[in-house]
C-alpha cells in the first residue's frame, strides 16, 4: 500500500476484522470481570449522572427565572429615558409614551404566572423571582403615574375639583345704618 492512499477496498484487504457478532450463543456470565472493573459501578455512575443532569436542569431553570425577573429593569430604564426625552408638555408623543409606560407593567402583572410557567419545578423556588418581577413592574407603573402627574393630567390640586364643588352660598349681613 502506498503512503497516503488509505486502505484498499475489496479483495485487497488482508487485515480486515469483522467486529459484528453473529453467534447464536448467549453471552456467558461465567467469565469473571477484569481486575478493576465493576458492573455495579456503571449503574451507580448512571444514577449519579442522571441526578447531576436533574440538578443542572433545576439550576438552569432557577437562573433563567432570575433573568426573566430582572428583565423589567431594562425596560424601566428605557422607558424612563423615553419619558425624559418626551418632555413635560402634553402632545401626542408624550401621551403615547405615557400610555405605553402604564400599559406594559399592567399587562406584565396580569401574566406573572404565565411568564414563570416554563421554569416551574419542584426543586426551583420561584417566589423570589416572582416578587422581584412584581416589584420592578410596580416601579414601572409608578414611573408612568409620575409622568401622568408631570403632564398635569392627574387631579391633584383643588382647582381640578372646582366643578364638582357646590356653589358657595353668600350670606349678607345688615347693620341697619
Secondary structure, 3 states (H helix, E strand, C coil): CCCCCCCCCCCCCCCCCCCCCCCCCCCCCCCCCCCCCCHHHHHHHHHHHHHHHHHHHHHHHHHHHHHHHHHHHHHHHHHHHHHHHHCCCCCHHHHHHHHHHHHHHHHHHHCHHHHCHHHCECCECCHHHHHHHHHHHHHHHHHHHHHHHHCCCCCCCHHHHHHHCCCCCCCCCCCCC
